[in-house]
């Protein structure tokens, strides 16, 4: 399995829904994007990388296209 990791920055509103159906916003700032299968991207954030969420690649592309997610490498 080929895992790709990219440095990125959240610059606008990127949301996700937790297991209980509550909508949350990923905080502005640096993050890592990890992709293994091309369908789902894991966003990792926090001072120690303690938070993460897996989102469909389509949501990642939409956030990038809106300028809310900037790839740094």
N, C-alpha and C positions, 0 to 999 in steps of 0.2 A: 504494500500500500504506500503510495507516494503522498506524503503530507507536505503541503506548501504553507509557509508562514510569511505574512507580510506585516510591516509596520503601517499603521494608519492613525487617523485622528478623526474623532467625532466632532463636527463643527456645527451641527444643527440637530433637529429632533429626529432621533432614531428610536422607535418604540418596539417593545416586545410584550407578550402576554405570558404571565407565569402559569403554573399548573392549576391555580385556582381561578384563572380567567381575569386576573387583575392586570390592567395595562400599566407598564412601567416605561420610563425613558432612560436610555443609556446616557450617563453624564458626559458632558463635553470634555474632551481631552484625548490623550493618547490611548491607543488600544492595539491589540494584535488580532489579525485575521488568520484563522487556520482552516484549510480546506483539504479534504482527503478524497472525496468522491465526486466533487463538482456539482452536487445538488444542494448541499448544506454547507454553510460557513459558520464557524464558531468565532464569536467576538469575545475577546478576553480583555478585561479592564480592571482598574483598581491599583492602588499603590504597590501591592504585592501580587497582582494578577489573581485576586481572590474571587472575582465575579466573572461569570461567563454566560453566554446564551447561544444556542444554535438557531440560525435563521435560514430560510430558503435563499438560495443564491439570487433569486429574482428580487427579493427585498433588499439585499445588499446592493445589487445593481441600481435599483430605484433610488436608494439613499445616496449612492455615488452620483447618479445623474442629476439629483436635486442639489448637489453640493453639500450635503449633510455628512458625507463620509469621504475623506480624502486619503487616497493611498499615497504613502510616502516613499515606497520602493517598488 
